[in-house]
């Protein structure tokens, strides 16, 4: 059984031309934004005792994925984790993101 299991994870951002368009959209109930799909259909599983590396080009969504996993960002869809993930920035290693996992009761 995997310790971390992510199925069908999505993240979209709403992009507004002007900051006041958010308020106009709320009042008029008409879309004033463009949807920018950042991540779509991300699925993976990590077994106990195994590691996972996330690599990719600049702008590929690596940091966004990690922020979704630790709860800093809310996903567009839903996903479940069997562990609590903590993210910390390792400046000693030249700005490499490091990920720690610790078990929680479900």
C-alpha positions in Angstrom: 0.0 0.0 0.0 1.4 3.4 -1.0 2.3 6.0 1.7 1.6 8.8 -0.6 -1.1 8.5 -3.3 -2.2 11.3 -5.5 -4.9 10.8 -8.2 -6.1 13.2 -10.8 -4.7 16.4 -9.2 -5.6 19.6 -11.1 -4.7 23.3 -10.5 -6.1 26.3 -12.4 -5.5 30.0 -11.8 -7.9 32.8 -12.7 -6.1 35.6 -14.5 -7.7 39.1 -14.4 -6.7 41.9 -16.7 -7.2 44.5 -14.0 -7.4 44.0 -10.2 -10.9 45.6 -10.1 -12.2 42.9 -12.5 -12.5 40.6 -9.5 -15.1 42.9 -7.9 -16.9 43.5 -11.3 -17.1 39.7 -11.7 -18.6 39.3 -8.2 -21.2 42.0 -8.7 -22.2 41.4 -12.3 -21.8 37.6 -12.0 -20.2 37.5 -15.5 -16.7 36.1 -16.0 -14.0 38.7 -16.3 -11.1 36.3 -16.1 -9.1 33.8 -18.2 -8.4 30.4 -16.8 -4.8 29.3 -16.8 -4.3 25.5 -16.5 -1.1 25.0 -14.4 -1.4 21.3 -13.6 -3.7 18.7 -15.0 -4.3 15.0 -14.3 -1.3 14.5 -12.0 -1.3 11.0 -10.5 1.4 9.1 -8.7 2.0 6.8 -5.7 5.1 6.5 -3.4 5.5 3.2 -1.4 6.8 3.2 2.1 10.6 3.6 2.3 10.8 5.0 -1.3 11.7 8.4 -2.5 10.3 10.6 -5.2 12.2 13.3 -7.2 10.3 16.1 -9.0 12.3 17.5 -11.9 11.4 19.6 -14.9 12.0 22.8 -16.8 11.4 26.3 -15.3 7.7 26.9 -15.2 6.8 23.2 -15.4 4.9 23.3 -12.1 7.3 21.7 -9.6 6.8 24.3 -6.9 3.1 24.4 -7.5 2.8 20.7 -7.1 4.7 20.8 -3.8 2.6 23.7 -2.5 -0.6 21.7 -3.4 0.8 18.6 -1.5 1.6 20.6 1.7 -1.6 22.6 1.6 -0.2 26.1 0.8 -2.4 26.2 -2.4 -5.8 24.7 -2.8 -6.3 22.3 -5.7 -9.0 22.8 -8.3 -10.0 19.1 -7.9 -9.6 16.8 -4.9 -6.9 14.5 -3.7 -6.0 12.5 -0.6 -2.7 11.9 1.2 -2.0 9.2 3.8 0.8 11.4 5.4 1.2 15.0 6.4 3.9 16.7 4.3 6.1 19.5 5.5 7.9 21.7 3.0 11.0 23.7 3.9 13.4 25.7 1.8 17.0 24.5 2.0 19.1 27.6 1.3 22.3 25.8 2.2 21.8 23.6 -0.9 21.3 26.4 -3.3 17.5 26.9 -3.1 16.6 23.2 -3.5 13.1 22.3 -2.3 13.2 19.5 0.2 10.2 17.4 1.3 9.7 15.6 4.6 6.9 13.3 5.4 5.6 12.3 8.8 2.8 9.9 9.5 -0.6 11.2 10.8 -3.6 9.3 12.0 -6.4 9.0 9.4 
